[in-house]
Amino acid sequence: MLSEPREVKLKDFFVSFNRADRRWAEWIAWQLEAAGYTVIFQNWDFAPGGNFVLNMHQAVENSERTIAVLSTDFLQSAFTQPEWAAALAKDPTGRHQKLVSVRVRECKPDGLLGQINCFDFVSIDEGPARTRLLNAAGKIRGLAARQVLPRGREPL
């Protein structure tokens, strides 16, 4: 007897990162979970013996939004590209903020990823970083909006 397919409850976020930025990515995931959001994080949720490619596919498909943890390592990795590209494809205009990018080390995104506004954790303390993250997570206008740096703009 075939059972009905069960409905998957989407997680709030999937955190996409390069292994060189694991500490930042894990900090982001902890902050989101502490604030009550649900998160898919590779190091916590991908079981040994699982299929990595399928795990990534399911993480992107089963999350409302993707957070891309940006650094030069992330931008040069072939493995992170499908993750952010899938989020961008779900929301190419950015209207629903399906792809949220966070710059954790000096880097310059280009191409399609370079057109996405990102917020910056480079050279800031943990308190302001947490505030920026949670404001962006909650889509709160105001403080988060003032802290987003459009491409080519320097902070005031």
N, C-alpha and C positions, 0 to 999 in steps of 0.2 A: 504494500500500500504506500503510495507516494504521499508525503506530507507537504503541506503548504509551505512555500518558501517563507522563512521568518524575516520579519522586517528588521533591518539593522538601524539602531539608533546612532545617528551621526555624532561623532566627537566634535568638540568645538574647534580644536586645532591639531594639525600635524606639524611638527617642528622638523624642517629640512635643514641639514647642516653637513659640513665636511668634518671628518674626524679630527682635523686640526683645531676645530672650534667646539669640540664636544663640551668643554666646561661651560662656555657661554650658552650653548644650546640647552644643556641640562639646567642651568640657572633659570633660563627663560621658562622651561617646562615646569620647574618647581614653583616659580612665582605665579604662573597661570593656575596651577592646581591649588595652590594655597588660597587663591582668590575665588575658587569654586568652579573654575573652568575644567573641562575634560580635555585630555591631551593624549595624542599618540606620539610616543617617543621611542625611537628605534632601540636604544639600549635597555629600555624597560619592557617593551612590548613584543619584540621579535624573539620568539623562543628558539633555543638551540635545536638544530635539525630542521628548522623551517626553511622555506624557499624565500630567499632574500628578495628576489624580483617580485614575486607574488605578494610578499609582505608590504613592499613599497607601494605596489598598485593598490592594495586594499587600504593602506593608510591614506593615500590621496583620495580615493573614492569614498572612504568612510569618515571624512572630516569636512566640516563646514568651510574651514579656512586653512591655508598653509602659511606658516611663518618661515621665510627664507633667512637664514643666519648668514649674512654676507661678509665675505673676506676674499682676498685674492685666491686662497685655496678653494673656496666654494665656487668662485667664478671660473676657475680652471678645471674643475672636476667634471668629467663626462657623466658621472653618476648622479649629480644633483640637478642637472639640466632637465631631465624628464619630470622631476618632481615639481619644480616651479613652473615649467611649461604647461603641465596638466592643470595647475591652479589658474594660470593665466587664460587658458583655453575655456575654462568654466565661466570666466568673467573678463572678457577682453577689454572692456571699457573701464574696469576698476570700480564700477558703480557699487558693487556689493563687497568690495574689499576681500575677495577670495584669496588674494596674494598680498601678504604683508611682509615687507622686507625690512630687516634690521641690520644696519652696518655695525659690526663689532670690531673690525680692524680696518685700517686704511685700505681702500680699494675704490675702483671706479667702474661700476657696472656699465656695460654698453649694450648696444642692440636693443632688443625688446625689453630685457630686464632693466636697462638703463632708463627706460621711459616710465618706470614705476617709481612713484615717490617713496622714499624710505625714511625711516627715522634712525637717528645716530646714537650709538652707545660709545663711540670712540671718545676717549678722554673725559668721561663723566663718571661721577660716583654712583654707587649702587642705589641710593635713594631716588635720585632723579631718573635713573634708568628704569627702576621699577614703576615709577609714576608714568613715564612715557609708555611703557609696555602695557600697563593696565588701562590707560586711557585709550590706546589704540585697540586693545582687545575689546573694550566696551563700546567702541566707536563713539567715544565722547568727543564732541566738538569743543573747541576752545583751547585748552592747554595742549592737547595732542596736536591740534591743527597748527598751532603756532610753532610746535617743535619739529614738524616735518620739514625736511630740507628738499625743495624741488631740485632737480638736476641742474648743476651749475651754480647753485646759490651757496653763498657762505653764510654761516651763522652771524647774527648781528652782534 
